[in-house]
Amino acid sequence: MTLMRAPFERFPRAPACTGLALALSVGAALALSACAVGPNYHPPARPTQNGYTREGLPAQTVSTGVAGPGGQAQRFQLGHDLTGQWWALFGSAKLDTLIQQGMASYPDIAAQQAALREARENVRAEEGNFLPQFQGSAIALRQQESGAEVFPGFPNFISRYFFATVNASYTFDIFGKERRTVEGLQAQAVQQSFVLEASYLTLTSDIASEAIQVASVRDQIAATHDIIAIEEHQLSIVQRRFQLGSQTRADILQQQSNLAAVRATLPGLQQQFAQAQHQLALLTGRSPRDAAPVELQLSDLELPQDLPVSLPSSLVAQRPDIRQQTAVVHQMSAQIGVATANMLPQVTLYGTSFGNASGSAATLAEASSGIWSLGGQITAPLFEGGMLRAKRRAAIDAYDQAVAQYRLVVLQAFQAVADALTGLENDAQALKAQRDALDAAQANLALTQRQYEVGAVDSVTLLAAQQSYQQARLNYVRALASRYTDTVTLFAALGGGWWNRNDPGTLPGLR
């Protein structure tokens, strides 16, 4: 698989236009200003592979055999496109509201939007160097002159001067230094655009994951309360039998211990629930005190059954981190051109001024007061101790580093998608196994309770059955939540569908 084609094969030691440009006169500089030294950037080649895992992508996950939300098989649709509002696939208005609040209020989004505006203004500022620079000035001067400068004994006198001038300067971009600089700043603006989009993707996926965590822990707390109710009912039975003389005081203490052990698991779950609520408050731009509680259960969510999976060739154009690193490569390519142009002569029209000067403000506008000057300058590095060549080699090394990092980002993206795909398949199998374990534990607990009531088993056996059921109940809720969470992970690994989103301000100018 080809992850990156270098935008140029070699870095020439001297640009092809150098010898010709050195022989040009200043008058011919404008005519030859189209030469831009340094490599011309070409985007990397897209991968040609058509899958993410060695085994290939199955048509769908295994059937869980679990009725109700979260138990359906999920179908993989290779080559299909992800919707822009992927979170809507979970069918929860509460989740939609949370994500909209986060996109509108999370401070990091505002910071990245400001950084994008800054990057674009820097491009506009640098583009101003393509035009002549004009500065206007007006001076009124009154000073005492020495009469001795005229002849000995001449008295001092007061002189007045009035100046009004327009100064102009212009640097000819003969070797394309300014064009490469603008090119690099444009690439930096594109990079910042995808930093912003990556922030949106991180935010939306974090909100969805935390909302699922809230729902999962809420269900675990509800399951624990159900188990506590079972233990309390069992304790009441033991107490009645103790009064009848068929149970001992030790049996009561044992059952009380069982009940206390289950109750002891609640504070940890409640802390997890509070932390998830606090995290959601942060992600939606609110303090924990001001945010409304999120009333969400796993049963409120629909498990997306049709999962669009982009081809690898499309993924490199969709993942914000890959597009961000692509822009870095482009930026480093442009820096090679800048470093190369710094080694070559520079022609500047400077000191050019037009205006009027007079000893009286009343005569400043007369034709006889007109003044002008015209100057030009050619500067070229003659000896700099190898500094400029070293900087050019450093720019080439920075480019090579960016290319290597690009390959790494692509590989990590493919790994993330492969992990998410295999995770969803394993989640389905785990949910099926946990459902079977829960059914067995529930049946065993019911049987053991009846046997305990007639004295066929002791309290230790009952305790083991109760603990088995409690753990199976919680494990089932966690397995169900994992299916939802890993679906979010897949959507994030595929890039989040930003290219299909039309909400203003998310990624302006790149659609």
N, C-alpha and C positions, 0 to 999 in steps of 0.2 A: 504494500500500500504506500502510495506517495503522499506524505503529509504536507510537504512544502516544496515548491519549486523556487529556487533562488531567483529573485527578480533580475539578476544579472550574473553572468558566469564568472567574470573577472573584474577586478578593480584596476584599471590602467594606471600606470605610474604618472602619466601626464595626459590631460584631455586632448582629444583629437584637434580641437580648435585652437590650442594654445599657440602654436607656432605662427599661425596666420594672424591671430589677434595681436600678437606682439609687434607685428609689422604694420599694423594699421595706424593711421593718423587719427587725431582726435576728431576730425571732421567726419571720418567714416564710421565712428563708433556707433552712432545711432542706427545706421543701416545694418550693422552686424550684431545688434543687441539680442538676437533671437537664440544665440548659443548659450545653453545652460549645461555646465559641466556636471559631472557626477552621474550615477546610474539612474535610469528611468525605472520607476517602480512598476512591477506587475504583481497582481494578487496571486496568492498561492493556489496551486492546483487542488481541486476538490478530490477527496478519496473516492475510489471506484468500488469499494466493497459494498455489499448489499445487506449486511447484517452486523449484529453486535456480539453474538456469542458463537462459539464453535458448534454447539448443538443445533443452532438454528432456532427461529422463533416459533413456538407452537401456535396453533390457531386460537387457543384459549387456555385459561387456567383449568385445573381439575375441578370437577363439580364437588362442592363442599357437602351437599346433602343437607344443608342447614336452611330451614325456612325463615322467611323474614328478611328485613334489610341487612345487607352485608354478607348474605350467604350465597349470592348468585355467582355464577362463573363469569369471568371477565374475558372479553374477546380482544385479541391484539389485531390491529389493522395497520400492517406495515405499508409505509408510503403515503398514509393519510396525514392530513394537516391538523394541527391542534388549534382549537378555537382561542380567540383572544381573551375571553373571560372564562378560563378553564374552571374556575371555582364554581361557576354556575352549574357545572355538571353534577355537583353534589346535592342540588335541589334544595338548598336551605336559604331562605330569605335572611335568616339571622347571620349566616356566614357572609352572604353578599353585603349586608350592611356593615359588618366589621371591616371587611376589606376596603369598601369605599371610604369609610372613616379613616382607615390607615393611610390610604393613598392621598387623602386630602390633608391630613394633619400630622403625619409622622415627620419630625424635624429633619431627619437625614435626607428625605426627599427634597425638601426646600433647599437644603444645603447643596445637594447635587445639581438641582436646577440652576442655582446661582452660579455654581462652578461652570456649568455648560454655557450660560450667558457670558461669563467672563472669558471663556475660551474663544467664543465666537467674536467677541469684541476685540480680543487680541489679534485675530485674523484681520479684521477690518482696519485696526490701527497699523498693522504691518503693511497692508496693501497701500496705505498712504504714501509709502516710500517710492511707489512707481510714478508719482506726480511731483512736479517741482514744488519746492517749499518756499513760501513767501512770508516775510515778516515786515510789518510796517512800524516805523518809528518817527516820533516828532520830538525835537529837542529845542528848548529855549535856554540860552546861556548868557549870563551877564557876569563879567569878570573884570578885575582891575589889571591893567597892563603896565609893565615897567617902562617908563620913558627913557631910561638909560639904554634900552635896547635900540632906541631910535638914534640918539646921539647924547653925549654927556650933558647933563643939566636940563634935559627935556623933562617936563613934569609928567608924573603918572597920569593915566587916563583910563576911563571906563569904556569897555567895548561890549557890544551885544551881538549875538549870533542866533540865527533861527534856521533850523534844519527840518526838513520833512522828506523822508526817503522810504523807498520800498526795496528791501533786500531779497534776492532770490538765490537759491542754490539747487543743484540737481546732480545726483550721482547716477551715471549710466550703468545699467545692469548688464554689462557686456557678457559676463560669464555666468549670469543667472544666480548670483548669490541671493538676491532678494526673492527671486522666484522659488528657489529651493527653501528659503526660510518660510515663505508663505505656505508652501506645500507642506512643510513640517508642522506649522501651526494649524493648518486645516486638518491634517491627520490627528493632531492632538485634540482638536474639537470633536472629531468623530469618535476618538477614544473616550472622551468625557461623555459623549452621548450614550455610549454603551455602558459606561460606569453608572450613569443614571438609570438606564434600563435594567442593569443588574441589581440596582438597589430596589427597583420596583419588584423584580422577580423574587429577591430575597425576602422583601417585606410581605408580599402576598402569600408566599409559601410558608413563611413563619407564622403568619396569622392563622392560616388554615390548619397548620400542624398544632398550634397552641389551642385552637378551638376544639380540635379532635381530642387533645389531651384533657381539656376541661370536661368534655362529654364522657370520655373514658373514665376519669377519676370519679365523676359524679355517679356513673353506673356502678363502679366498684364500691363506692360508699353505700349506695342503695342495696347492693348485694350483701355487704357486710351487715347492714341493719336487718336484712331478711334472716341472715344466719344468727344474729343476736336474738331475734324473735324465736327462732327454733330452739336456741339454747335456753332461753327464758322459759319456754313451754316445757322443755325437758326438766328444768330445775323444779318447776311446779309439780310435775309428776313425782319426782324423787321425794320432794317434801311431803306430799300426801302419803306416799308409801312408807315414809319414815314414821308418820303419825300412826299408821296402821301396824307398824312394827315389822314390815317386810324389808325395810332398808335401814342401814346404819347411818350414824352421824358422819362417818368417813365418806359415804356415798354422796351426802349433801355437800360436803367440803370439796369433793372432787368435781362435782358439777358446777359449783360456784367458781372453782378455779378455771374450768373450761369456759364459762361465760366471761370471766374477767380477761382471759387470754384473747378472746375474740374482740372484746371491747378495746383492748390495748392496741389493736391494729388501726383503730379509727383515727387517732391523732395524726399518724403519719400520712394517711390518705387525705385528711383534711388540710394538712400543710401543703401537700402536692397540689390540691385543688386551689388553695389560696395563691400559691406561687404562679400557677397557670393563669389565674385571673389577673394577677398583678402584671404578668408579662403581656397579656392581651391589652391591658390598659396602656402600657408603654407603647406597644406597637400601633395603637390607634391614637397616639398623641395626647394621652391623658395621664393624670396621676392616679394611683390606685384609689385615692380618696374620692376623686371626682367621677371615676368610671362606673357606669351601671353594671351590675352583675350580669354575666353571660348565662342565660338560661338555655342550655343546649344539652341534648342527650344523643347518644349514638343512633337511636331510633329516628331522630329528626333528620338524619343524613341519608342520602341515597348513594349507594356505591356505583360509580360509573361503570357500566358494563362494556361499552365500546371504547377502547383505548387506542387513539391514533398514535402511531409510532413513525416518526420521520426517518427517512433513509439517511445513512451517514453523510452522503453528499449534500443533503439539505441541512443537516445538523450544524455543519461548520458555518453556514450562513445565518443560523438562527440562534445559536447560543451566544448570549451577550459577552461572556468571558472570551470566547474565541474571536468574536468581532473586535473586542477591545484589544486583544493581543495582535490581531492583524493590523490595526491602526498603529500600534507601537512599532511594528516592523516597518510600516510605511514611513513613520516619523524618523526612524533611525536611517532609513535609506536616504531621505532628504538631507539629513545631517552630514552625510558623506559629501553631497554636493556643496553644502555650505563650507565644509572644511577644505574641499578642493579649491573653491573660488577664493578662499582667503590666501592661497598660495600665489595668486595671479594678480596682475596690475589692476588698479582701480582708477577710473577717470571721473573726476568731479568738476562740475562747473560751480564755482563758489565766488563769494565776494562780489557778486553782481548786484549793483544797486542803481536805482533811478530815483531822482528827487530834485529838490530845490534847496538852496542855501542862500541866505541873505543876512545883511546886518540889520534889517528892519523887517518887522512882520508885515508892514504894508506892501513891501516890494517882493515878498516871498513867492508870489504867484507869477511874477513877470518872467518872460522867456529868458532873459539874460541871467536869471538866477538858477537855471537848470544845471544839474550835475549828473554824471553817471560814471560808473566804473565796471569793468568786465575782467574776470580772471578765471583761470582754469588750473587744474592740478592733476598730475598723474603720479600715483604712488605705487611702488612695487617693492615687495620684500627682497632685500639683497642678502642679508645674513641674519638669521634669527636663532642660530645654534641648534637647528633641527627641530625647533618647537612646532612649527606648522606641519611638518611631515609627521611628527609624532601624534599631533592632534588628529590628523587625517587617519592614521593607522588606528588610533583609539576609536574613531567614529566607525571604522570598518569592524572592529572588534565588538562595539556596542550593537551593530547590526547583526553580527553572527550570534551574539547572545540572545537578541530578540527572536531570531529565527528558531534557535534551540528551545526557547521558552514557548514559542508558538506550538512546536511539535509536542511539547509536554502538555500544554493546555488541551490540545486535541485528544491526546491519549487519555487524559484524565476525564474528559467529557465522554468518550466512548465507554470508559470504565463505569462512570456514573450511570449511564443508560443501561449497560449490561447488568449492573448490580440491581437496579430498580426492576428490570424485567424478571430476573431470576427471583428477586425478593417477592414479587407478586405471586409467582407460581408457588413458592414455598409457603407464603402466607395462606394461600387457599388450602394447601395440604395441612398446615398447622391448625387452621380453624376447624377443619373436618376432624382431626385427631382430638382437639380440645372438646369439641361437641360430644364425641364418643366418650371421652373421659368423664365429662360432666354428667352425661346420662347414666353411666355406670356408677359414678360416685353417688349420685342422687338415689338410684335404686338400692345401692348397698347401704346408704344411711337409713332409708326407710325400713329395710329389712332388719338392720341391726337395732334400730329403736324398738321394733316390735319384739325382737328376741330379748332385749334388755328388760322390757316391761314384764316379761314372763320369767325372767331370771335365767335365760339360756346363755347369756354372755355377760361378762363383767364390764365394769366402767372403763377399763383400759381399751377394750375392743370398741366400745362406743366412742371414746375419745378419738381413736384413730379414724373411725368412719366420719366423724364430724370434721376433723382437720382435713381429711381427703376431699370432702365435699366443698369446704370453704376454699381450699386452694384451687380446685377445679373450676369453681364459679368465677374466681378472680382471673384465672388464666384464660378462661374463655372470653371474658370482656377485653382483656389485653390483646388476645389474638384477633378479635374483631376490630379493635382500634388500629392494629398494625396494618390491616388491609387498606383502611382509609389513609393512614399516614404514608404508606409506601406508594399509594396512588398519587398523592400530592408530590412525593419525591420524584416519581416518573415524569409528571408534568413539568416540574422544575428542571429536571435533567434534560428535557427536550427543548428548553428555551423559553417556556411560558407563553408562547403564542403572541408575543408583542407585535409581530408583523401583521396580525389580523385584528389588532385593537385600534379603535378609532377615537378613543377618548383624548381630547386635546391636552397637550402639554406633556404627554408621556415620552414621546420620542419625536419631536417636531423636526421636519426637514429631511428625514431619512426614509420615508415611505415612498 
